[in-house]
Amino acid sequence: MNKKLYRSATQVKISGVCGGIAEYFGIDVTIVRLLWALGTLMNFFVGVVAYVACVFIIPEDPGCIDVNFEEKK
């Protein structure tokens, strides 16, 4: 089993962390977002610090093609 965790490039609201976790575990991204929001409401500091850490630690999905690449030139 060669499954890796990446930040999602398709299920993005802020940076794709919850989308990547949902894709990795094969569950709906809404469930992950709700659980993360609930955890953040319980302890704001831990939830925000964990999210920011995930943004910097979890790499972005390398298999996604940027369809707007040509428009950015």
Buried (B, 14 or more C-beta within 10 A) or exposed (E): EEEEBBBBBEBBEEBBBBBBBBBBEEEEBEEBBEEBEEBBEEEEEEBEEBBEEBBEEBEBBEEEEEEEEEEEE
